[in-house]
Amino acid sequence: MGAVARNWTRNSIAPADWTVSLPDAAVGELLAVRDEMRRAPVPTFVLDPNDFALDACRATMDEVRRRTQDGPMFAVLDRLPLPELTREEAIGVYWLMSSLLARPVAQKLNGQMFFDVMDTGAKLKPGSGIRPTVTNVDLRFHNDNSYNRTPPDYVCLLCLHPAKEGGVSQVMSVATVHKALEARHPELMPRLYRPFWYDRHAEHHAGEPTTYAAPIFERGADGTILARLALGEIHAGYALRGERPDNETAAALAAVQSVFDEPDLHVELAFAPGQIQYVNNRATGHARTEFVDFPEPERKRHLVRLWLRNEGKRGYCG
């Protein structure tokens, strides 16, 4: 398989570029882990890959790392043997596999490590702390935790149950977004490198600001383009402050949205049970279409999210 350019489009990438199959040897290792967990259970958070024989799993996750660092910047691991696992066991081996990529970190100020991505019936409102991930609404392209000083390096999603209709995952390259904006709106690029106000989703201590200032684009130490794509949080951030974006700011946000609206610039992934999506958080924008659930509670669309980051501390504030 040849190298994939970071500024890929729908026509320049194929499923083989992002799919990493879980080989039989790795499945066997995970089932051996399952047997050990049944024999001597411990809390999921203390499961350590170094305590198990996981050579095939390590090789598999090395390939996931290559795709998320040097390839399309995302990968789909296909797939955990869910019929052979209880839900708790599936989450345990998911934790172990992801820990081979990077260190799991807290996703909320209270230290929550796992996040259930499913519709709770909640409604969005600026400053409420309700995240779009607990609704069934269309999620536009974003990078997770753009409104915090320490966004995760990786966002991981294990599919336990897909939706009845919709809920299609979408991925777009940050390099592609940046290239399109440079070509079409060069006069707005300086604004995109200056701070915007983001709604912090109430993930802050009492007395701290409800908004966070950061640019949409910045350059990493190696010169790569990093993003904080979260237009909904930016609009909510200005609303929380009682401010209206000035003309240049509004034009910059509209330009980014116009790129998001182009279907030829992203790919769509239909989640299957047991698949795990790994995205390089600052190098890809990810989205989800609106969905309809099955009527039975046990068949509701249910993804389990992990955030991974090797830098800083493991707490939400890093």
C-alpha positions as CSV (number, residue, x, y, z in Angstrom):
1,M,0.0,0.0,0.0
2,G,1.4,3.4,-1.0
3,A,1.6,6.4,1.2
4,V,-1.5,8.5,1.6
5,A,-1.1,12.2,1.3
6,R,-2.3,14.1,4.3
7,N,-4.5,16.3,2.2
8,W,-6.5,13.4,0.9
9,T,-10.0,13.7,-0.6
10,R,-12.8,11.1,-1.0
11,N,-11.4,10.2,-4.5
12,S,-7.8,9.7,-3.4
13,I,-8.4,7.3,-0.5
14,A,-10.0,3.9,-0.2
15,P,-11.1,1.6,2.7
16,A,-7.8,-0.4,2.4
17,D,-6.0,2.8,3.4
18,W,-7.7,3.1,6.8
19,T,-8.8,-0.5,7.6
20,V,-6.6,-2.6,9.9
21,S,-7.8,-6.2,10.3
22,L,-7.5,-7.9,13.6
23,P,-5.6,-11.2,12.8
24,D,-6.6,-14.5,14.2
25,A,-3.5,-14.5,16.5
26,A,-4.5,-11.2,18.0
27,V,-8.1,-12.5,18.5
28,G,-6.6,-15.6,20.3
29,E,-4.6,-13.3,22.6
30,L,-7.7,-11.3,23.5
31,L,-9.7,-14.4,24.2
32,A,-6.9,-15.5,26.5
33,V,-7.2,-12.1,28.3
34,R,-10.9,-12.7,28.6
35,D,-10.3,-16.1,30.2
36,E,-7.9,-14.5,32.7
37,M,-10.3,-11.7,33.5
38,R,-12.9,-14.3,34.3
39,R,-10.5,-16.3,36.4
40,A,-9.1,-13.3,38.3
41,P,-11.1,-10.1,37.6
42,V,-9.8,-6.7,38.4
43,P,-11.2,-3.2,37.6
44,T,-10.8,-2.2,34.0
45,F,-8.6,0.9,34.9
46,V,-5.8,-1.3,36.3
47,L,-5.6,-3.6,33.2
48,D,-2.1,-3.2,31.9
49,P,-0.9,-4.6,28.5
50,N,2.4,-5.5,30.1
51,D,0.6,-8.1,32.2
52,F,-0.5,-10.2,29.2
53,A,1.0,-11.9,26.2
54,L,-0.1,-9.5,23.4
55,D,2.6,-9.7,20.7
56,A,0.1,-10.0,17.8
57,C,-2.0,-7.2,19.3
58,R,1.1,-5.0,19.7
59,A,1.9,-5.5,16.0
60,T,-1.6,-4.7,15.0
61,M,-1.6,-1.5,17.1
62,D,1.7,-0.5,15.6
63,E,0.0,-0.6,12.2
64,V,-2.9,1.5,13.6
65,R,-0.2,4.0,14.9
66,R,1.4,4.1,11.4
67,R,-1.9,4.9,9.7
68,T,-2.8,7.6,12.3
69,Q,0.6,9.3,12.2
70,D,2.0,8.8,8.6
71,G,-1.1,7.7,6.6
72,P,-4.6,9.0,6.4
73,M,-4.4,10.0,10.1
74,F,-7.2,7.7,11.1
75,A,-7.8,3.9,11.2
76,V,-10.6,1.4,11.7
77,L,-9.7,-1.7,13.6
78,D,-11.8,-4.6,12.3
79,R,-12.9,-6.0,14.7
80,L,-13.2,-7.2,18.3
81,P,-14.9,-10.7,18.7
82,L,-18.0,-9.3,20.4
83,P,-20.0,-12.5,20.3
84,E,-17.3,-14.1,22.5
85,L,-17.3,-11.3,25.0
86,T,-19.6,-9.8,27.6
87,R,-20.0,-6.0,27.3
88,E,-17.6,-5.5,30.3
89,E,-15.1,-7.9,28.7
90,A,-15.3,-6.1,25.4
91,I,-14.6,-2.8,27.1
92,G,-11.7,-4.3,29.0
93,V,-9.9,-5.6,25.9
94,Y,-10.8,-2.3,24.1
95,W,-8.9,-0.5,27.0
96,L,-5.9,-2.8,26.6
97,M,-5.7,-2.4,22.8
98,S,-6.0,1.4,23.0
99,S,-3.4,1.5,25.8
100,L,-1.0,0.0,23.3
101,L,-1.4,3.1,21.2
102,A,-1.2,5.8,24.0
103,R,-2.3,6.4,27.5
104,P,-6.0,6.8,28.3
105,V,-6.9,10.2,30.0
106,A,-9.9,11.7,31.7
107,Q,-12.7,13.1,29.5
108,K,-14.4,15.2,32.1
109,L,-13.3,17.3,35.1
110,N,-14.6,14.6,37.4
111,G,-12.1,12.1,36.1
112,Q,-14.5,10.1,33.9
113,M,-12.4,7.9,31.7
114,F,-15.0,6.2,29.5
115,F,-17.7,8.2,27.8
116,D,-20.9,6.5,26.5
117,V,-21.8,8.1,23.1
118,M,-25.6,7.6,22.9
119,D,-28.8,9.6,22.8
120,T,-30.0,10.5,26.3
121,G,-32.8,12.8,25.1
122,A,-30.8,15.9,26.3
123,K,-31.1,19.2,24.5
124,L,-28.2,21.4,23.6
125,K,-27.8,24.9,25.1
126,P,-24.8,27.2,25.4
127,G,-23.1,26.8,28.8
128,S,-25.3,23.9,29.9
129,G,-22.4,21.4,29.9
130,I,-24.5,19.1,27.7
131,R,-22.3,17.7,24.9
132,P,-23.7,16.9,21.4
133,T,-22.4,13.3,21.9
134,V,-25.3,12.5,24.2
135,T,-27.9,13.6,21.7
136,N,-28.9,12.2,18.3
137,V,-28.3,15.5,16.4
138,D,-26.1,15.9,13.3
139,L,-22.5,16.6,14.6
140,R,-20.5,18.8,12.3
141,F,-16.8,18.3,11.8
142,H,-14.8,18.9,15.0
143,N,-11.8,18.0,17.0
144,D,-12.6,16.7,20.5
145,N,-12.0,19.0,23.5
146,S,-11.0,22.0,21.3
147,Y,-12.1,24.1,24.2
148,N,-9.5,22.9,26.7
149,R,-5.7,23.5,27.0
150,T,-5.0,19.8,26.6
151,P,-7.1,18.1,23.8
152,P,-6.4,14.4,23.4
153,D,-4.0,13.1,20.8
154,Y,-6.3,10.3,19.8
155,V,-10.1,9.8,19.9
156,C,-11.2,6.2,20.0
157,L,-14.7,4.8,19.4
158,L,-15.8,1.2,20.0
159,C,-19.1,0.3,18.4
160,L,-21.3,-1.8,20.5
161,H,-24.5,-1.1,18.7
162,P,-25.1,0.9,15.5
163,A,-28.2,3.0,15.0
164,K,-31.4,1.8,13.2
165,E,-30.9,4.6,10.7
166,G,-28.2,7.2,10.2
167,G,-25.4,7.8,12.7
168,V,-22.8,7.5,9.9
169,S,-19.3,8.5,10.9
170,Q,-17.5,11.0,8.7
171,V,-13.8,11.9,8.7
172,M,-12.0,14.8,6.9
173,S,-8.3,15.7,6.9
174,V,-7.3,18.9,8.6
175,A,-4.7,19.4,5.9
176,T,-7.4,19.2,3.3
177,V,-9.5,21.8,5.1
178,H,-6.5,24.1,5.4
179,K,-5.5,23.7,1.7
180,A,-9.1,24.4,0.5
181,L,-9.3,27.5,2.7
182,E,-5.9,28.8,1.5
183,A,-7.0,28.4,-2.1
184,R,-10.4,30.0,-1.8
185,H,-10.0,32.5,1.1
186,P,-6.4,33.5,1.5
187,E,-7.4,36.8,3.0
188,L,-9.0,35.0,5.9
189,M,-6.1,32.7,6.8
190,P,-4.5,35.2,9.3
191,R,-7.8,35.4,11.2
192,L,-7.9,31.6,11.5
193,Y,-4.6,31.6,13.3
194,R,-5.8,34.1,15.9
195,P,-8.0,33.2,18.9
196,F,-11.7,32.5,18.9
197,W,-13.9,32.1,22.0
198,Y,-15.0,28.5,22.7
199,D,-17.8,27.4,25.1
200,R,-16.1,25.2,27.7
201,H,-19.2,23.0,28.2
202,A,-19.1,23.8,31.9
203,E,-15.9,21.7,32.3
204,H,-14.2,24.1,34.6
205,H,-13.9,24.9,38.3
206,A,-16.1,27.4,40.1
207,G,-15.1,30.9,39.4
208,E,-13.1,30.1,36.2
209,P,-14.1,31.5,32.8
210,T,-16.9,29.8,30.9
211,T,-15.1,30.3,27.6
212,Y,-11.6,29.4,26.3
213,A,-9.6,31.4,23.7
214,A,-7.6,29.5,21.0
215,P,-7.0,29.7,17.3
216,I,-8.7,27.3,14.9
217,F,-5.3,26.5,13.2
218,E,-1.8,26.4,14.6
219,R,1.5,24.8,13.6
220,G,3.0,22.0,15.6
221,A,6.7,21.8,16.6
222,D,7.4,19.9,13.3
223,G,5.5,22.4,11.2
224,T,2.4,20.2,10.8
225,I,-1.0,21.9,10.8
226,L,-3.1,21.3,14.0
227,A,-6.7,22.3,14.3
228,R,-9.4,23.1,16.9
229,L,-12.4,22.7,14.6
230,A,-15.5,23.2,16.7
231,L,-17.8,25.8,15.1
232,G,-20.8,25.1,17.4
233,E,-18.6,25.7,20.4
234,I,-17.3,28.9,18.9
235,H,-20.7,30.3,18.2
236,A,-21.8,29.3,21.7
237,G,-18.7,30.9,23.2
238,Y,-19.5,34.3,21.7
239,A,-23.1,33.9,22.8
240,L,-22.0,33.1,26.4
241,R,-19.9,36.3,26.4
242,G,-22.8,38.4,25.0
243,E,-20.6,39.3,22.0
244,R,-21.3,39.2,18.3
245,P,-18.4,38.0,16.0
246,D,-17.0,40.9,14.0
247,N,-17.3,40.7,10.2
248,E,-13.9,39.1,9.7
249,T,-14.6,36.5,12.4
250,A,-18.0,35.7,10.9
251,A,-16.6,35.4,7.4
252,A,-13.8,33.1,8.6
253,L,-16.3,30.8,10.4
254,A,-18.6,30.8,7.3
255,A,-15.6,29.9,5.1
256,V,-14.7,26.9,7.3
257,Q,-18.4,25.8,7.2
258,S,-18.4,26.0,3.4
259,V,-15.5,23.5,3.3
260,F,-17.3,21.2,5.7
261,D,-20.3,21.2,3.4
262,E,-18.4,19.7,0.5
263,P,-19.0,15.9,0.3
264,D,-16.0,15.3,-1.9
265,L,-13.6,16.3,0.8
266,H,-14.6,13.6,3.4
267,V,-15.2,9.9,3.7
268,E,-18.1,8.1,5.4
269,L,-17.8,5.1,7.6
270,A,-20.7,2.8,8.5
271,F,-19.9,1.4,12.0
272,A,-20.3,-2.3,12.6
273,P,-20.4,-3.9,16.0
274,G,-16.9,-4.6,17.3
275,Q,-15.1,-2.1,15.1
276,I,-12.9,0.6,16.7
277,Q,-12.3,3.9,15.0
278,Y,-9.0,5.6,16.0
279,V,-8.5,9.2,14.8
280,N,-5.6,11.5,15.2
281,N,-7.6,14.2,16.9
282,R,-5.8,17.4,15.9
283,A,-5.1,16.2,12.3
284,T,-8.6,15.1,11.4
285,G,-12.1,16.5,11.7
286,H,-14.7,13.9,12.6
287,A,-18.5,14.2,12.3
288,R,-21.7,12.1,12.6
289,T,-25.0,12.3,10.8
290,E,-28.3,12.5,12.7
291,F,-29.7,9.1,13.6
292,V,-32.8,7.2,14.7
293,D,-32.6,4.5,17.3
294,F,-34.2,1.1,17.6
295,P,-37.2,1.3,20.0
296,E,-35.7,-1.3,22.3
297,P,-33.3,0.3,24.9
298,E,-30.8,-2.5,24.6
299,R,-30.5,-1.8,20.9
300,K,-29.9,1.9,21.1
301,R,-26.9,3.2,19.2
302,H,-24.0,2.9,21.6
303,L,-20.4,3.8,21.1
304,V,-17.8,3.8,23.9
305,R,-15.2,6.6,23.7
306,L,-11.7,6.8,25.0
307,W,-9.3,9.7,24.8
308,L,-5.6,9.0,24.6
309,R,-2.7,11.4,25.3
310,N,0.9,10.7,26.3
311,E,1.8,14.3,27.2
312,G,1.0,16.0,30.6
313,K,-1.0,14.4,33.4
314,R,-3.9,12.0,33.1
315,G,-6.5,14.4,34.5
316,Y,-8.9,16.5,32.3
317,C,-6.8,19.6,32.7
318,G,-3.6,17.8,31.8
